[in-house]
Amino acid sequence: MKIVSLFSGAGGLDLGLVQAGHEIIWANDIYADAVATYRKNIGNHVYMRDISEIPSSEIPSCDVVVGGFPCQGFSVANWGRTIKDERNKLYKEMVRVIDDKKPRFFIAENVKGLISLGKGEILKRIISDFSRVGYKTTWHVLNSADYGVPQKRMRFVMLGVRNDIATLPSIFPPEPTHHDPTKKGNCAKLKPWLSVGRALAHIPEPELAPDIPNHQYSKYKLRFNGHMGHRYIDPDKPAPTVTGRGDEKGGVVVLHHPKNHRRMSARELATVQSFPDNFVFEGTKTSAYRQIANAVPPALGYAIGVMLSKNANQILHFDREAI
Ligand SMILES: C[S@@+](CC[C@H](N)C(=O)[O-])C[C@H]1O[C@@H](n2cnc3c(N)ncnc32)[C@H](O)[C@@H]1O
């Protein structure tokens, strides 16, 4: 399907959608380094502009609009989170584009903190805004580890379906491919979660491999006090969430390497987010860390892309039956 991607960042979600066979025809972000990274790795169809200054007439028609509207205002990691946070309003730009372009589907993704913000009031408003412009919605909080990412990253993912499209059998959420091996259950067809130790095993120490792109690391001291970014990393489990701090003051949470002897390099953090080794980030080490922390893991994007294809096939089936 042809996809328009808002708030595309470095392109984590978009890479997964492309890997699943979709075509991104237009993308947009205001972060210069992220746009440069996107151009280098995904394509020239990305524009560096503020979405609130782009008229919908400049955006091409498409089958799907995807968007991870900025999550800082929604994050549980943000101590000052409040309903009044101005940054929350950027999702309204997404509503505007969807209203004007009327794609068959949309995907909105965000931090899971969105569901409890304002005791659920914000999510209710978001659902009613999308309903007002003609879309039924359904949402889930997905664990990236269930889709082959070596990280327990929880993401809120909403599927919107245009009202004139027949109600679909439930093909959402995407089928997990992996499972928690410590839990019993009927998981015979699923692979065990990918551990962070295994995912990073092929990457040599930065000092031994200075030519690997983005393989520089923060020398910030290690602490083991249980707080975010200061936890012992169990090499045999998926890593905890890689995250920007949620406000503009703190840095990105750079996890300890699974040997717990230093922090991860940007390359390693990218691997924990399931970016392939040949995906190169533009900008400084700090910028690369930030682009990576902001991203949807491509492997989760891939699962969403496969789910969209199944929905599309289903629609074609319904269309044929209608004829
Ligand atoms: C959570 S990140 C999206 C990450 C992306 N989905 C990915 O998978 O890599 C949100 C993005 O919104 C961008 N952004 C913030 N305000 C914006 C605006 N007014 N117009 C366009 N992009 C904006 C940020 O630069 C950031 O890259």
The ligand as a Gaussian input file, in Angstrom:
#p B3LYP/6-31G(d) Opt

LIG

0 1
 C        8.507000       9.603000      18.498000
 S        9.389000      10.391000      17.218000
 C        8.870000       9.431000      15.825000
 C        9.803000       8.296000      15.507000
 C        9.521000       7.558000      14.241000
 N        8.163000       7.077000      14.153000
 C       10.481000       6.381000      14.073000
 O       10.036000       5.244000      14.080000
 O       11.703000       6.610000      13.958000
 C        8.525000      11.920000      16.983000
 C        9.124000      12.819000      15.916000
 O        8.282000      13.970000      15.741000
 C        9.108000      15.021000      15.257000
 N        8.392000      16.312000      15.376000
 C        8.160000      17.023000      16.502000
 N        7.454000      18.131000      16.233000
 C        7.239000      18.137000      14.892000
 C        6.577000      19.035000      14.009000
 N        5.989000      20.158000      14.467000
 N        6.545000      18.742000      12.686000
 C        7.133000      17.603000      12.223000
 N        7.786000      16.712000      13.021000
 C        7.842000      16.976000      14.338000
 C       10.353000      14.889000      16.114000
 O       11.447000      15.535000      15.494000
 C       10.501000      13.361000      16.222000
 O       11.415000      12.880000      15.277000

